Amino acid sequence: MTDKFRENFDNWQKSFEKETKQSSDKAISDTDEGIEIKPVYTKDDLKKLSFVEENSLPGQWPYTRGPKASMYTNRPWTIRQYAGFSTAEESNEFYKKNLESGQKGLSVAFDLPTHRGYDSDDDLVMGDVGKAGVAIDTVEDMKILFNEIPLDKMSVSMTMNGAVLPVLSAFVVAGEEQNVKKNLLSGTIQNDILKEFMVRNTYIYPPEPSMKIVADIIEFTSKEMPKFNSISISGYHMQEAGADNVLELAYTLADGMEYVRAAMSKGLDVDDFAPRLSFFFAIGTDFFMEIAKLRAARTLWSKIMRDFGAKNEKSLILRTHCQTSGVSLTEKDPYNNIIRTSYEAMSAILGGTQSLHTNSFDEAIALPTDESARIARNTQLILQNETGVTKTVDPLAGSYFVESLTEELSQKAWEIIEEIEELGGMTKAVKAGIPKLKIEESATKKQAKVDSGNRVVVGVNKFKNPHEPSVDVRVIDNNRVRDDQIKKIESIKGSRNQKAVEKSLSDLTNAAKENLNLLAYSIEAIKNRATIGEVSKALEEVYGRHFATSLSVSGVYGKHFENDEDFMNVKDKVEGFEKSNGRRPRVLIVKMGQDGHDRGAKIVATSFADMGFDVDMGPLFQSPKDVAKDAIENDVHAIGVSTLAAGHKTLVPELMKSLKELDPNSKMIVFVGGVIPEQDYDFLYKQNISAIFGPGSNIIESAEKVIDLISKNLELK
Amino acid sequence: MKLAEKIINGERAAIAKAITLVESSKPDDRIESRKLISQLIDNPGKSIRVGFSGPPGVGKSTFIESFGSYLVGKELKLGILAIDPSSQITGGSILGDKTRMIEISKNPNTFIRSTPSRGSLGGISNGTREASIILDAAGYDYIFIETVGVGQSEVVASNLVDIFSLIVGPGSGDELQGIKKGITEYADIFIVNKNDGNLKIEASKTAADYKSAISYYKKNEVSSSKEVLLVSAIEQTGMDEVINTIQEIVLQNKKNNSFESKRCEQLKFWLSEEIKNIMQLDIQRKIDKAGSIGHFSDRIINGDISMYDAIETITDKLQSE
């Protein structure tokens, strides 16, 4: 038998070599994770399995094959579309429509001011209200959001991390006022603050008090809300920020370990809360890798939890939500995104996810329309009803390739987890900035692969569509939403019992000083109609607001272009520029408003510096006025604004105004990059914006355009 | 209005453009720059210039954010020149100091300029001295010059400022052994940062190490006011002591005339540096023009001529021109 196999294998090697003129040992493809992919896998590869148990079945330890024995054969995954925009009224309408059309669970997107604990009437947030999610200022908004949606029946997922206390409180109070007791509420709150410090930046307080709040919520829900998942430990945003699958897997599980420790430090038994921990992964375009990642995640988590001494089987099982990759979507030839999302959804299903969000194809451009949201939802309905994928549990088990990939991912991730543990856990690693830097390095590498053409993105760097379709997008009238919210806040503040509000807020502050569990105090304040901002400020008094310092990688981008003609061309231009102008082209790269997604800004900064530019980096969360001061004082040639949260229509005009105020003769070049619908281009050009770079722009080409614009501008002077 | 007047009026954009001018490597700009500086030097302000140096990671920018907030809270105007190291390989740089100066960068009473070091000696860029003259003329009460401390830099940086301070972290006392002399010579104040949380004990110990190190030299020196201070940039503690110490040293130095004599010494240093720079550029140009280095080195390698004969021949030729 074995001899027959050897003979076959030798013959296969010969045929392979004949067909490809290359030995099969040499025909290895690389992946972002540094895993070598062989052209063929055989039963020999199964001998190398150590994390993966060959004899295990679905619902059995180490749960590689799925958390449940029956999986989708009994009940398919939950179609859970993440949505929210504008006011609570409009989001509520949208939710009800979706539920009627076959969606099963809700997933709420909040706007950035809510995430960062600011009320809609705060001057700091004027560009962000209702933009990338729904604006919630008080429990009244939360009640409207779930109007006619019975909270005892509907499971609700909420992406909330920074302002997790007031928002969860508002959810609980909204339930109570619908006559639903909190022990009947089901759903999930993201409550994953560590990844905020790494990638998403919607934190409020410093790491230590933030971890205390996470633990408070785990403790409270484990006692009072048994059907509610207290945390959704998220790798999603890491992959979105550019992490490869090993980094995503390792850091997510390491975050999970840190939360387990935080909860145990409250005196809870691991089995009291571990069954309510849930996970959230991104599913990108690398089809088999993503399947293997979900299988590896379950395998490793069961081992981790056993080491924590968990006895209840439910504590050992990793349950996860997945979302298709937003960063894989392109602005160019956007209908391709429907196809990308479909394959990604298939990966998530073959990997055994418990619920899934499929992105709308227009999300690289703007918020989804009713139409694009319908297509996204139907992607899953077709998978469930037409393809037959629900009929067999873990159909890829036993695949030489998928099992090997699962094993290799497990091993690589485990190494990183051990490194983090040696550093003293994720809170310490995050404070030292290590994961953030690793993720940025990975992101820069990925971008360089696309810009250099080593990685094909259809419609972007190859097979471009000569007739780009134009797509209708949803437009949010940010000023109207803000005015509506301000009116509601004023009317609530006018009618509430001010004394009761003040007392409950000062009780909350005191509870923070005395290190008590804060959730009950926060619920009381919210019940009294304190605003989200007021509750956040009451805690800020004790904890302060966190400002992240930022480190940058350098040389990673340039390394991919050592002999690249276009790259060298820009470098030469930069040096020529220095000779004739007495200094290098100098560019300030900024983010404005409450949008903390800084992957794009960081990649642009490091790659521009690699091409020889002097690049000023501004802090996060700057106002247009701060940016103008920074730009004028450093006498930069150009400002690059990175915007991903739809704030550009408010913030960019403000910036132009502030520049003129500080220097009436200012001829500074301003360019914008990020998610900007084509419909807004004219508006921006009328504001004297010199260039707009959408998602998927080639950075070398962009850099060349910027230096040309600067040179032309100097000649005109 | 002329640039100099706009600067004296404190116009932000004019100050910024003037700094660009004095930092420029373009020959035309250098002529303009000298004219401008001559005008400004005749209208001196009353700034106190303070240098902050220290090894990477010790929290210099965070300290400046913290100390700066304290000063602008007292209605003082603060100019900051932050020298950021550039990448040697690409020549480009990421100027990220301001990401740690969030509060003060917003304040209308501050002016913060980052400058890439361009690999010049001691992390001080060309034009730092001139930039501080511009900020002085523009009416800033304090001018901070922040540099990365890498060996030589203390010497150059201390020659630009009235008071030079070194920021160090807890546990750095061990490194003192070998470098006592150099440090005590150039620094007026030692600031031990991170005196917070569980680093407090270590920070106090480090401060004691520095105190004992400087006590050796205190007796022999003319300017005897060297101080060791404990601060926490994150908790904003020890800031009043830093400003008090700065003010005391200034007062004392003004009394015994060492404040002015130091500035005179620095003028002398500047003069000789400028002459050296100009001569060096001139010589380099001549050598490039003669093009003989490559030619002679080939001949030395081939054994046609000895090293010393080659040197003599080349220098003779240069001097005769």
Interface residues (C-beta under 8 A of the other chain):
Chain A: F547 T549 S550 L551 S552 S554 G555 G558 K571 V574 E575 E578 S580 N581 G582 R583 R584 A605 T606 F608 A609 D610 M611 G612 F613 D614 V615 D616 M617 G618 P619 L620 S623 K625 D626 K629 D630 I632 E633 N634 D635 L662 D663 N665 S666
Chain B: R12 A13 I15 A16 K17 I19 T20 E23 S24 S25 K26 D29 S61 T62 S86 S87 I89 T90 G91 G92 S93 I94 L95 G96 K98 T99 R100 M101 I102 S105 K106 P108 F111 I112 R113 S114 P116
